[in-house]
Amino acid sequence: MSHPMSEAALEAGAAMGEAIGTFMLHPETFAGSIAQGYQNPLTGYVAGRGGVLGDATGVTVASIFAIFEPTFVAAMWDEGVAVRGAAGAAQVYWDQVAAFGDKYLAGVEGVARIAELGEKIIAATPTMGVPMFAGWRNMPLAADDPARAFQVMFVLRELRADVHFNLLANSGITPVEAHMLHGDEQYTRMFGWPEPFADGLDKKQRYAEVEDATNRRMAEIFDAALSLEEAKELARLSTAALVALKANLPG
């Protein structure tokens, strides 16, 4: 039997995940990283996202990024933290998140409420075993609503990723198999993995169970912080914010 919160948590998570994924892969984000001294914007991405982990080794950061090819992550981390350190990289990335929200969620209805409801989830969620969420939840939020809402969406996306990676790591499914089951060869290459790619088809049911368990845990997390009506409201507003974000993007 599905959790009563499942549908709302899944909808909100999908909208937030797509919105933040759009930010992460957007040319403006890469250009911003280059402008801050990260000659390879992927070093800005890795050092920026992972910067909240502190002065860790590349091997440690790669283990937490989980689904990326580890030597790729370690190399990007070492190059990235050489620019302005781990904390400095995190602050640059955090400011980029805020600026993206300010620019593309400006005037969007409900962003203050997204921040309010999302912050309730963040405050109520334990940090055990979710290191990226634990790091990002401690970063100070912007004062203005569009930027704050987008930062809250970012933190909640990291929470879902941590939950998912924990379950995936204990499933016996390799990162390459997970990528191939979720996407395709091009998608798998994006995470730094070399060919050949195992298709993982013999683990398709197990991967579906990981997805179900991720969604179930996120529903429990929502349930600990929000009423069902609040969760539905967050889902609706997050979906609307994603639509507005995509409409406001150039091209």
C-alpha positions in Angstrom: 0.0 0.0 0.0 1.4 3.4 -1.0 1.9 6.1 1.6 -0.8 8.9 1.6 2.0 11.4 0.9 3.5 9.5 -2.0 1.9 11.3 -4.9 2.6 14.8 -3.5 6.2 14.0 -2.5 6.9 12.4 -5.9 5.4 15.4 -7.8 7.2 18.0 -5.7 10.5 16.0 -6.0 10.3 15.6 -9.7 9.6 19.3 -10.3 12.4 20.4 -7.9 14.8 17.9 -9.4 14.1 19.1 -13.0 14.4 22.8 -12.0 17.7 22.3 -10.2 19.0 20.0 -12.9 18.2 22.8 -15.4 20.3 25.2 -13.3 23.2 22.8 -13.0 23.5 22.2 -16.8 22.6 25.7 -18.0 25.2 27.6 -20.0 24.8 30.6 -17.7 25.9 28.4 -14.8 28.9 27.2 -16.6 29.8 30.7 -17.7 29.4 31.9 -14.1 31.8 29.2 -12.9 34.4 30.2 -15.6 34.0 33.9 -14.5 34.8 32.9 -11.0 38.1 31.3 -12.0 37.1 27.7 -12.7 38.5 27.3 -16.2 36.7 23.9 -16.6 33.2 24.6 -15.4 32.8 21.0 -14.3 35.4 21.7 -11.6 33.1 24.5 -10.4 30.3 22.1 -10.4 32.1 19.4 -8.4 33.9 21.7 -6.0 30.7 23.8 -5.7 28.3 21.0 -4.9 30.8 19.1 -2.8 32.2 22.2 -1.1 29.9 21.8 1.9 31.7 18.6 2.7 34.7 20.7 3.8 38.4 19.9 3.2 37.8 16.3 2.1 39.8 14.2 -0.3 38.7 13.6 -3.8 38.2 9.9 -3.0 35.8 10.8 -0.2 33.9 13.3 -2.3 33.6 10.7 -5.1 32.1 8.2 -2.7 29.3 10.7 -1.9 28.7 11.8 -5.5 28.1 8.0 -5.9 26.9 7.7 -9.4 29.8 9.5 -11.1 33.0 7.7 -12.2 35.2 8.2 -9.1 38.5 9.2 -10.7 36.7 11.8 -12.8 35.1 13.3 -9.6 38.4 13.2 -7.7 40.2 15.0 -10.5 37.6 17.7 -10.8 37.5 18.1 -7.1 41.3 18.5 -6.7 41.4 21.1 -9.6 38.3 22.9 -8.3 39.3 23.3 -4.7 42.6 24.7 -5.8 40.8 27.8 -7.0 39.3 29.1 -3.7 39.0 26.1 -1.4 36.0 24.0 -0.5 34.1 26.5 1.4 34.7 29.2 -1.1 33.5 27.0 -3.9 30.3 26.2 -2.0 29.6 29.8 -1.5 30.1 30.6 -5.2 27.7 27.8 -6.1 25.2 28.9 -3.5 25.3 32.4 -4.8 24.8 31.1 -8.4 21.7 29.1 -7.2 20.3 32.3 -5.7 21.0 34.4 -8.7 19.3 31.8 -11.0 16.2 31.8 -8.9 16.2 35.6 -8.7 16.4 35.9 -12.5 14.0 33.1 -13.6 11.5 32.9 -10.7 11.0 36.7 -10.4 7.4 37.5 -10.2 6.3 33.8 -10.0 3.3 33.3 -7.8 3.8 31.1 -4.7 7.6 31.2 -4.4 7.4 32.5 -0.8 5.2 29.6 0.1 7.5 27.1 -1.6 10.3 28.4 0.7 8.1 28.4 3.8 6.9 24.8 3.3 10.3 23.5 2.1 12.0 25.0 5.1 9.6 23.1 7.3 10.8 19.9 5.7 14.4 20.8 6.0 14.1 21.7 9.7 12.3 18.4 10.5 14.5 16.0 8.6 17.3 14.1 10.5 20.8 14.4 8.9 21.9 10.8 9.6 23.4 9.3 6.4 22.5 12.3 4.2 25.8 14.3 4.0 25.0 16.6 1.1 21.7 17.6 2.6 23.4 18.0 6.0 25.9 20.4 4.5 23.6 22.4 2.4 20.9 22.9 5.0 23.4 24.9 7.1 24.0 27.4 4.4 22.2 30.8 5.0 19.2 31.3 2.8 18.7 34.5 0.7 16.3 37.1 1.9 14.3 37.6 -1.3 11.6 35.0 -2.1 12.6 33.8 -5.6 16.2 33.2 -4.6 15.3 31.7 -1.3 12.7 29.3 -2.9 15.3 28.1 -5.4 17.8 27.5 -2.7 15.3 25.5 -0.7 14.5 23.5 -3.8 18.2 22.8 -4.2 18.5 21.6 -0.6 15.5 19.3 -1.0 16.9 17.9 -4.3 20.1 17.0 -2.5 18.1 15.3 0.2 16.3 13.1 -2.3 19.6 12.3 -4.0 21.2 11.3 -0.7 18.2 9.0 0.1 18.3 7.5 -3.3 22.1 6.9 -3.3 22.0 5.2 0.0 19.4 2.8 -1.2 21.2 2.3 -4.6 24.5 1.6 -2.9 23.0 -1.3 -0.9 21.0 -2.7 -3.9 23.9 -4.5 -5.7 23.1 -2.3 -8.8 26.2 -0.6 -10.2 26.1 3.1 -11.1 26.5 2.2 -14.8 23.6 -0.2 -14.6 21.5 2.4 -12.9 22.2 5.0 -15.5 21.4 2.6 -18.3 18.2 1.6 -16.7 17.2 5.2 -16.1 18.6 6.6 -19.3 20.9 5.5 -22.1 24.5 5.4 -23.3 24.7 9.2 -23.8 23.3 9.7 -20.3 25.8 7.3 -18.8 28.8 9.0 -20.5 27.7 12.3 -19.0 28.7 10.9 -15.6 32.2 10.2 -16.8 31.9 6.4 -17.3 33.8 4.7 -20.1 32.3 2.0 -22.4 31.4 -0.8 -22.4 28.1 -0.2 -20.5 26.3 -3.1 -18.8 22.6 -2.6 -19.5 21.5 -3.9 -16.1 18.3 -5.4 -17.6 18.6 -8.4 -15.2 18.3 -5.9 -12.4 15.3 -3.9 -13.7 12.9 -5.1 -11.0 15.5 -4.4 -8.3 16.0 -0.9 -9.7 12.2 -0.3 -9.6 12.3 -1.4 -5.9 15.0 1.2 -5.2 12.9 3.9 -6.8 9.8 2.8 -4.8 11.8 2.8 -1.6 13.2 6.3 -2.4 9.7 7.6 -3.0 8.4 5.9 0.1 11.1 7.4 2.3 10.5 10.9 0.8 6.8 10.5 1.6 7.7 9.7 5.2 9.9 12.8 5.3 7.1 15.0 4.0 4.7 13.4 6.4 6.9 14.3 9.4 6.8 18.0 8.5 3.7 18.8 6.5 0.0 18.0 6.5 -1.3 16.3 3.4 -2.9 19.6 2.2 0.4 21.4 2.6 2.3 18.6 0.7 -0.2 18.9 -2.1 0.2 22.6 -2.1 4.0 22.3 -2.3 3.7 19.9 -5.2 1.4 22.2 -7.1 3.5 25.3 -6.5 6.7 23.5 -7.4 5.3 22.2 -10.6 4.0 25.7 -11.5 7.4 27.2 -10.6 9.1 24.7 -12.9 6.8 25.7 -15.8 7.5 29.4 -15.2 11.2 28.8 -14.9 11.3 27.0 -18.3 9.1 29.7 -19.9 11.4 32.4 -18.6 14.6 30.8 -19.9 16.0 32.3 -23.1 15.6 30.4 -26.3 
